Amino acid sequence: MAEKKVKKKKSLKKLTGGLFSKKKADNPARNGKKKTKPSRRETIIITVMTVIAVGAVVFFAARSFGGMKYNDVEDSAKQLISASGTGAGYPYKISSNDVLDMKPFKSNIALLTRDSVVVLNSSAKEIARLEHNYSDPDMAVYNGRALVYDRAAGNFTLMNSSKILGDGNTGSPIYTAAMGKDGTLAFSLKTSSAQSELCVYNHKLEKIFAWECAQEKIFDISLARNGKSAALILVGSENAVTYSRLVVLNFRKDNPVVTDIKYDNTLLFDVIYNSSTSIIAYSTDFKTTVSKSGHKEDYSFGSNTLAHEAASDSGRSAVVLYEYANEEKPKVAAFDRRSKLLFERSFDKKIYALTCTDRYVAVLFDDGVELISSGGKTAKTVSAGKNGKRVICAGSDVYVQYASNITKN
């Protein structure tokens, strides 16, 4: 038996050596023979082994993405195939009740629907699709990645425009979530041991930090660009009166709370980690900016009502205020990334939506979209229909969502 095994090994070595080693070129003048083609059997073996080798490369490459399953590789291949060609162009038909959110996705746009996330390019080509069965879906987008999560069950999936990068479960229902530039993920969770808990994962989907909040709900989260700290809005109640706290946590410190400011009789609802030196938060009555040293500066809305607010990835921000709650008398105020006022400008028609980029503030009216420069001047106007719901800018294009379609200009 031992002798037969040796012979088999030699035979296999001879076969593979003959298939993959270089042969010396025959010399027709010396042996009088012509170079022969590989046999049919050799051709089949080469083909099979090549397929196996390619499959192994794909499999191990897939494993290099933390948390990926092999099924995800199949999904990625389908997405890559769907990315070829061009789309039918805009307007892109939708169902208003089905589209829950629309956000810029680098130069593309991402749509969150009740059963999927769809990424469309500038020709309305579907370049990525993630099917989900989340009962209460939400989405955070940053730097060409989308974090899709189920608030009810705690499931989440991380994707870009070509791959599913990973998935997981937080073990608890999710209040809200955020994503940082470096791939850090943060979740506000509803737990049995506390009113809420912050859980932070690195880009490999490994939990790196947890912090319980005994008395308040973690209402909103914003991560620093370096992924080392987070700004939180905590909301609680004392004697039937609502209060808010703006808290900054450093994940690497033994005592992680580096800033804690309380706002009595106030509901803060949105926080932006604006830069390494400042953090912005909004209430219905004012916008507050807190420096790293703890210095606080407020911009009061006065008698005006906050209607819309937006911020870019770089930290520029803008608000729409209604003078004395009059929708036909809105005012737009814009701020740079250090929260310094860039301009204030009043209009005499209703503003339906607002977005902010690194160059412009885009304001959606009933008859068009105005792109306003840092100096408060109209840099460009694009056409739009009535009753728009959302406006976003992706690349050099302006997208408007309506009840039945999405347009691009």
ZIMO-V792913 format. One record per residue. N is the residue number from 0. RES is the residue in one letter. SS is DSSP state (hx for helix, st for strand, lp for the rest). NEAR is the number of other ideal C-beta (glycine too) atoms within 10 Angstrom. Layout:
# ZIMO-V792913
n=<N | N>
res=<RES | RES>
ss=<SS | SS>
near=<NEAR | NEAR>
This chain:
# ZIMO-V792913
n=<0 | 1 | 2 | 3 | 4 | 5 | 6 | 7 | 8 | 9 | 10 | 11 | 12 | 13 | 14 | 15 | 16 | 17 | 18 | 19 | 20 | 21 | 22 | 23 | 24 | 25 | 26 | 27 | 28 | 29 | 30 | 31 | 32 | 33 | 34 | 35 | 36 | 37 | 38 | 39 | 40 | 41 | 42 | 43 | 44 | 45 | 46 | 47 | 48 | 49 | 50 | 51 | 52 | 53 | 54 | 55 | 56 | 57 | 58 | 59 | 60 | 61 | 62 | 63 | 64 | 65 | 66 | 67 | 68 | 69 | 70 | 71 | 72 | 73 | 74 | 75 | 76 | 77 | 78 | 79 | 80 | 81 | 82 | 83 | 84 | 85 | 86 | 87 | 88 | 89 | 90 | 91 | 92 | 93 | 94 | 95 | 96 | 97 | 98 | 99 | 100 | 101 | 102 | 103 | 104 | 105 | 106 | 107 | 108 | 109 | 110 | 111 | 112 | 113 | 114 | 115 | 116 | 117 | 118 | 119 | 120 | 121 | 122 | 123 | 124 | 125 | 126 | 127 | 128 | 129 | 130 | 131 | 132 | 133 | 134 | 135 | 136 | 137 | 138 | 139 | 140 | 141 | 142 | 143 | 144 | 145 | 146 | 147 | 148 | 149 | 150 | 151 | 152 | 153 | 154 | 155 | 156 | 157 | 158 | 159 | 160 | 161 | 162 | 163 | 164 | 165 | 166 | 167 | 168 | 169 | 170 | 171 | 172 | 173 | 174 | 175 | 176 | 177 | 178 | 179 | 180 | 181 | 182 | 183 | 184 | 185 | 186 | 187 | 188 | 189 | 190 | 191 | 192 | 193 | 194 | 195 | 196 | 197 | 198 | 199 | 200 | 201 | 202 | 203 | 204 | 205 | 206 | 207 | 208 | 209 | 210 | 211 | 212 | 213 | 214 | 215 | 216 | 217 | 218 | 219 | 220 | 221 | 222 | 223 | 224 | 225 | 226 | 227 | 228 | 229 | 230 | 231 | 232 | 233 | 234 | 235 | 236 | 237 | 238 | 239 | 240 | 241 | 242 | 243 | 244 | 245 | 246 | 247 | 248 | 249 | 250 | 251 | 252 | 253 | 254 | 255 | 256 | 257 | 258 | 259 | 260 | 261 | 262 | 263 | 264 | 265 | 266 | 267 | 268 | 269 | 270 | 271 | 272 | 273 | 274 | 275 | 276 | 277 | 278 | 279 | 280 | 281 | 282 | 283 | 284 | 285 | 286 | 287 | 288 | 289 | 290 | 291 | 292 | 293 | 294 | 295 | 296 | 297 | 298 | 299 | 300 | 301 | 302 | 303 | 304 | 305 | 306 | 307 | 308 | 309 | 310 | 311 | 312 | 313 | 314 | 315 | 316 | 317 | 318 | 319 | 320 | 321 | 322 | 323 | 324 | 325 | 326 | 327 | 328 | 329 | 330 | 331 | 332 | 333 | 334 | 335 | 336 | 337 | 338 | 339 | 340 | 341 | 342 | 343 | 344 | 345 | 346 | 347 | 348 | 349 | 350 | 351 | 352 | 353 | 354 | 355 | 356 | 357 | 358 | 359 | 360 | 361 | 362 | 363 | 364 | 365 | 366 | 367 | 368 | 369 | 370 | 371 | 372 | 373 | 374 | 375 | 376 | 377 | 378 | 379 | 380 | 381 | 382 | 383 | 384 | 385 | 386 | 387 | 388 | 389 | 390 | 391 | 392 | 393 | 394 | 395 | 396 | 397 | 398 | 399 | 400 | 401 | 402 | 403 | 404 | 405 | 406 | 407 | 408>
res=<M | A | E | K | K | V | K | K | K | K | S | L | K | K | L | T | G | G | L | F | S | K | K | K | A | D | N | P | A | R | N | G | K | K | K | T | K | P | S | R | R | E | T | I | I | I | T | V | M | T | V | I | A | V | G | A | V | V | F | F | A | A | R | S | F | G | G | M | K | Y | N | D | V | E | D | S | A | K | Q | L | I | S | A | S | G | T | G | A | G | Y | P | Y | K | I | S | S | N | D | V | L | D | M | K | P | F | K | S | N | I | A | L | L | T | R | D | S | V | V | V | L | N | S | S | A | K | E | I | A | R | L | E | H | N | Y | S | D | P | D | M | A | V | Y | N | G | R | A | L | V | Y | D | R | A | A | G | N | F | T | L | M | N | S | S | K | I | L | G | D | G | N | T | G | S | P | I | Y | T | A | A | M | G | K | D | G | T | L | A | F | S | L | K | T | S | S | A | Q | S | E | L | C | V | Y | N | H | K | L | E | K | I | F | A | W | E | C | A | Q | E | K | I | F | D | I | S | L | A | R | N | G | K | S | A | A | L | I | L | V | G | S | E | N | A | V | T | Y | S | R | L | V | V | L | N | F | R | K | D | N | P | V | V | T | D | I | K | Y | D | N | T | L | L | F | D | V | I | Y | N | S | S | T | S | I | I | A | Y | S | T | D | F | K | T | T | V | S | K | S | G | H | K | E | D | Y | S | F | G | S | N | T | L | A | H | E | A | A | S | D | S | G | R | S | A | V | V | L | Y | E | Y | A | N | E | E | K | P | K | V | A | A | F | D | R | R | S | K | L | L | F | E | R | S | F | D | K | K | I | Y | A | L | T | C | T | D | R | Y | V | A | V | L | F | D | D | G | V | E | L | I | S | S | G | G | K | T | A | K | T | V | S | A | G | K | N | G | K | R | V | I | C | A | G | S | D | V | Y | V | Q | Y | A | S | N | I | T | K | N>
ss=<lp | hx | hx | hx | hx | hx | hx | hx | hx | hx | hx | hx | hx | hx | hx | hx | hx | hx | hx | hx | lp | lp | lp | lp | lp | lp | lp | hx | hx | hx | hx | lp | lp | lp | lp | lp | lp | lp | lp | hx | hx | hx | hx | hx | hx | hx | hx | hx | hx | hx | hx | hx | hx | hx | hx | hx | hx | hx | hx | hx | hx | hx | hx | lp | lp | lp | lp | lp | lp | hx | hx | hx | hx | hx | hx | hx | hx | hx | hx | hx | hx | hx | lp | lp | lp | lp | lp | lp | lp | lp | lp | st | st | lp | lp | lp | lp | lp | st | st | st | st | st | st | st | lp | lp | st | st | st | st | st | st | lp | lp | st | st | st | st | st | lp | lp | lp | lp | lp | st | st | st | st | st | st | lp | lp | lp | lp | lp | st | st | st | st | st | st | lp | lp | st | st | st | st | st | st | lp | lp | lp | lp | st | st | st | st | st | lp | lp | lp | lp | st | st | st | st | st | st | lp | lp | lp | lp | st | st | st | st | st | st | lp | lp | lp | lp | lp | st | st | st | st | st | lp | lp | lp | lp | lp | lp | st | st | st | st | st | st | lp | lp | lp | lp | lp | st | st | st | st | st | st | st | lp | lp | lp | st | st | st | st | st | st | st | lp | lp | lp | lp | lp | st | st | st | st | st | st | st | st | st | st | lp | lp | st | st | st | st | st | st | st | st | st | st | lp | lp | lp | lp | lp | lp | st | st | st | st | st | st | st | st | lp | lp | lp | st | st | st | st | st | lp | lp | lp | lp | lp | st | st | st | st | st | st | lp | lp | st | st | st | st | st | st | lp | lp | lp | lp | st | st | st | st | st | lp | lp | lp | lp | st | st | st | st | st | st | st | lp | lp | lp | lp | lp | st | st | st | st | st | st | hx | hx | hx | lp | lp | lp | lp | st | st | st | st | st | st | lp | lp | lp | lp | lp | st | st | st | st | st | st | lp | lp | lp | lp | lp | lp | st | st | st | st | lp | lp | lp | lp | st | st | st | st | lp | lp | lp | st | st | st | st | st | lp | lp | lp | lp | lp | st | st | st | st | st | st | lp | lp | lp | lp | lp | lp | st | st | st | st | st | lp | lp | st | st | st | st | st | lp | lp | lp | st | st | st | st | lp>
near=<5 | 6 | 7 | 8 | 9 | 10 | 10 | 10 | 10 | 10 | 10 | 10 | 10 | 10 | 13 | 12 | 9 | 11 | 13 | 9 | 7 | 5 | 7 | 5 | 7 | 13 | 9 | 10 | 6 | 7 | 8 | 8 | 9 | 8 | 8 | 7 | 8 | 12 | 9 | 8 | 9 | 13 | 12 | 11 | 15 | 13 | 10 | 10 | 13 | 10 | 10 | 10 | 10 | 10 | 11 | 10 | 10 | 15 | 11 | 9 | 12 | 19 | 13 | 7 | 19 | 16 | 17 | 21 | 14 | 10 | 10 | 19 | 19 | 13 | 18 | 22 | 14 | 12 | 21 | 14 | 9 | 15 | 15 | 8 | 9 | 10 | 14 | 10 | 11 | 18 | 15 | 21 | 10 | 18 | 11 | 11 | 9 | 12 | 18 | 13 | 16 | 23 | 17 | 20 | 25 | 15 | 13 | 19 | 26 | 26 | 23 | 22 | 18 | 15 | 11 | 17 | 22 | 19 | 26 | 24 | 19 | 18 | 14 | 17 | 18 | 16 | 20 | 26 | 17 | 20 | 10 | 19 | 11 | 20 | 11 | 13 | 21 | 18 | 20 | 22 | 21 | 20 | 14 | 15 | 20 | 23 | 22 | 24 | 27 | 20 | 17 | 12 | 16 | 17 | 19 | 24 | 21 | 27 | 24 | 17 | 19 | 16 | 19 | 24 | 22 | 20 | 19 | 17 | 11 | 23 | 9 | 18 | 16 | 21 | 19 | 20 | 21 | 22 | 24 | 25 | 14 | 15 | 19 | 24 | 29 | 25 | 26 | 25 | 21 | 17 | 16 | 6 | 8 | 15 | 16 | 24 | 21 | 23 | 21 | 23 | 24 | 17 | 18 | 12 | 18 | 10 | 13 | 14 | 19 | 13 | 18 | 14 | 19 | 10 | 12 | 19 | 16 | 27 | 21 | 22 | 25 | 23 | 23 | 22 | 18 | 11 | 20 | 17 | 26 | 27 | 24 | 30 | 26 | 23 | 20 | 17 | 11 | 10 | 5 | 5 | 10 | 14 | 18 | 24 | 21 | 22 | 23 | 22 | 24 | 16 | 20 | 10 | 11 | 5 | 7 | 16 | 12 | 13 | 20 | 13 | 16 | 12 | 21 | 9 | 10 | 19 | 15 | 24 | 16 | 17 | 25 | 24 | 20 | 25 | 17 | 11 | 11 | 20 | 26 | 25 | 27 | 23 | 18 | 11 | 16 | 16 | 22 | 21 | 20 | 23 | 15 | 14 | 8 | 11 | 9 | 13 | 12 | 14 | 16 | 10 | 19 | 11 | 10 | 20 | 17 | 17 | 18 | 18 | 19 | 21 | 20 | 19 | 16 | 14 | 21 | 23 | 25 | 24 | 24 | 24 | 22 | 20 | 15 | 9 | 11 | 11 | 14 | 11 | 16 | 24 | 17 | 21 | 21 | 23 | 23 | 14 | 19 | 13 | 22 | 9 | 10 | 17 | 16 | 12 | 16 | 10 | 15 | 7 | 12 | 16 | 22 | 22 | 21 | 21 | 25 | 23 | 19 | 12 | 15 | 23 | 30 | 24 | 24 | 25 | 19 | 13 | 11 | 16 | 25 | 21 | 19 | 22 | 15 | 15 | 9 | 14 | 11 | 12 | 13 | 13 | 13 | 17 | 11 | 22 | 13 | 9 | 9 | 20 | 15 | 18 | 23 | 22 | 21 | 22 | 12 | 8 | 16 | 24 | 24 | 27 | 23 | 17 | 12 | 10 | 15 | 23 | 18 | 18 | 14>
